[in-house]
Amino acid sequence: MGWGPDPIWSSATLVSNEPACASGKSALLQVQVPAETSAEFTTPGQYVQVRLDDGMEQPLFLAMASAPNADSDILEFLVKKTDNNDWLTEMNDSENLQISQVLGGGFAMEENLEGFKYDFPTQNLYLFAAGSGLAPIKSAVESGKLNVQPVAGGRSCRLYYGERTAEDLCCVDRFAEWEAAGIQVVPVLSQPNDETWEGRSGYLQNALEEDGIAIPRNSGALLCGMKGMTEAVKNLLTQAGVFEGRVLFNF
């Protein structure tokens, strides 16, 4: 497929398929996988390939939405519904599929965000997720590996999360938990369809440009989403003075 090594396939079972948002345009799937597959998942941002059977020519590439946990055989995926993946998003509980080994290195957080590799420690962390790009960001948030400290002098963290409408926002039932852990959640809607929406509108890069980056040399970022957004955000961050090596992608 051109994305890393050839997949090694194993059998897996869908155990839960629930709407991830009010509009129903995304699904939150839980898949039971072999123990060795779960053990391979060590870093938020890693991904797998999934397919229905060996006759399927185009497997899907999905980043895990759950935090790494070698003691659990369940992986969680956040999938935006399209005509090309309805075989998965419309699948019933207990149905079988095939899953590859865990692929990719994920977000290189420990190497680039911790310590003094870039002269200054990372005190301010920015997360950017658009659409189903929330999946690996959610994994990072719930992993505890961001080392956010919601106390004076601790590491701060802000999540900019973009969708078209409020009904498309996924995992809103987790926002309060994330906020309690010190992660400020900033939803940004590109097409708000309700006049009562009082949050941010436009695109993630516009929101970042409006807010600015207080101390760029002390900042780092994780990004996942469409290419236009990630390129624009990366340019804003690096031009402001964030070290390029601290602008992390999972692919």
N, C-alpha and C positions, 0 to 999 in steps of 0.2 A: 504493500500500500504506500510505501515511501515514508512511513512514519515509524522509524525504529525497526527492530527485528521482526521477523515473521511471527505471527501469533501461534501460540500453542494452546489448543482448544480444550476446554473442560466443560462438563455439564453443570448447569446451575438451574435454580428454581425460583420463579417469582413468588414471593410470599405476601406482597402488599402492593397495591396500585391505587393511589389516592390522588385527588386533585391537589395541586400545589398552590393554587390561587383561586380567587373567587370567579374569575372568568372561565376557568376550566381549560385554559389554553396550554397549561403545563401540568405535568404529572410528576409525583414524587413516588419513586419505585424503590422497594426493598427486595434485594435478591440474595438468596442463600447460595453461598459459593463454597468450594472446597477449602479446607483449613489452610492448605499451602498458599492459595490465592490471597486469603485474608492476611496471612503472615507476610506476604510480599508487599502489602500496602503499608508503607512506613511514613510517607511524607505527603501532606496535603498538596494537591495539584497533580498527583499521578492519575493515570487513566487506564482504561481497558478497552478492548474491542468486544462488541457483542454481536451475535447473529442468531437467527432462528435455527438454522441447520447448515450442513456443509454444502448445500446447493445454493446458498445465498452469496451473490457476487460482491455486494457492497456492505460489509459490516459497518456498524455505527461505532464512532469513537466517543466514549463518555468518561468524563472526569468524575471521580467519586465526590459525592456531596456529604458523606459521613466522615467523621474523624477517624484516623487510623486506630484500629483496636484489634490486636492479634488474638484477643480472647473471644471475639465475636465472629461468627461466620456469615454475618449480614452486611452487605454493602448497600449504600443508599445512593440513588441517582436522581437528579433533577433534569427532566427532559421536556423541552418545548415541543409541542405537537406539530408535526408536519405530515404531508402526504407520504413522505419517504420513511417515516418511522412509526406509522400507525400499527404495524404488526407488533410493535413493542408497547406503545402507549395504550393500546386497546386490549392488551393481553390480560387474561384472567389469572387470579391467584392460583397457585399450584401448577401452572403450566411451565414447561421446561424451555430453556434456551441454552446457548453456548457462550462461554466467556473465555477471553484470552488470559494469559498471565498479566500481571500488573506491569505497565509500561511507563517510561519516562522517569525523570528525576524529581518532578514536582517543583514546588517553590524552594529555592535554595536559601531558606531563611536563616538557618544557623550560621552558614558560611558568610552571608553578606549583611545580616542585620545585627548580629551579636558581636561583641568585642570591638576592637579598634582597627579593623582592617582599613577603614576609610577615615582614620584620624579621630572621628567623633563618634560616640555611641549613638544608636538610633533611639531618639526620645519621642519622635512623632511618627506615627505609622498611618499611611493612607491606603485604603482598600477601594478598588474600583471594579464594579461588576455590572455588566449589561446583560439582560435577559438570562438565559440559562448559564451564562458565565458566573452566575451566583454560586453554582455548584462547588467549584474548588475553593472559592472564597469562604463559603459556609464551612467547608471542611477545615480550613485554616482557623476560622473563628472558634469553632467548637473543639479544636484539638488542644488548646491551651498553649500551643507553641508560638503564639504571637507575643507572649510574655507581657501582655498589657497589665498595667498596674494603676487602677483607678484611685490613686492617692496623690497628694502633692509631691511633685518631683518624680513620679513614676512615668512609665511610657504611656502616652496617649494614643488613641486610635479612632479614626473616623472612616466609616464605610459609606461611599457614594454608590447607590444602587439604582440603575436606570431601567425603566420599563415604559411602555406606551401609556397605559392607563393605571389608575389605582387598582382596578380589578385584576390587572395582570401581575401585581406584586406578589411574589412567592414567599412562602415561609413567614408570613407576617406574625404568626403566632409565636415565632422565636425572637422577634425584635426586642421585646421587654427583657428577655433573658440575656441577650447580647448587650443591651444597654447596661444591665446590672453588672455585667462583667467589665464594663469600662469602654465599650465600643459604641460610639455615637453613630446612629443609623440615619443617613440622609437620603430618603427616596427622592428621585428626580424623574418626573414624567415628561415624556416628549409630546404626548397628545392627551393631556388631561381632558376628560369629557364631562366633568362634573364641576359646575360653578362653585361648589362648596370646597373644592380642593384648595387648601391653604399652604401646601408645601411647595417645594421647588419645581420649576418647570424648565424645559429645554433639554440640554444634553449634559452629560457628566463633565465634559471638558469646559462647558460654559460655567457650571457650578464651581469647578475648581478655580477657574480664572477669576470669578467673582470673589471667592473666599481668600484666594492667595495661599501661600505657603509661608508660615511664620518664620521658621528657622530651617531653611533648605538643607544645610550641611548636617543637621541632626535628624534628617527625615529619611524615610524609606517608603516603598509602595509595592503592593501586589495588584496585578491587573489581569482581568480576564473578560473578554467580550469581542465584539466585532473589531476588525482591523482599524477602521477609521477612528474609533474611539480610543483604542489603546495607543495608536501612533500619536494622536493629538495630545492625549494626557502625558505620554512619555516626553513629548517635546516641551510641554509646559513645565513639567517637573525638572528636566535637565537644564532648560534655559534659566530656570529660577535658581539653580545651583545645587539641586539634589544630585548626588553621585550616581552616574549611570548604572553602576554595578548594584545599586540598591533599588533599582526599578525592576521588579521581578515578574516574570511570566512563567506559566506552568508548562507551555509548549515551546 
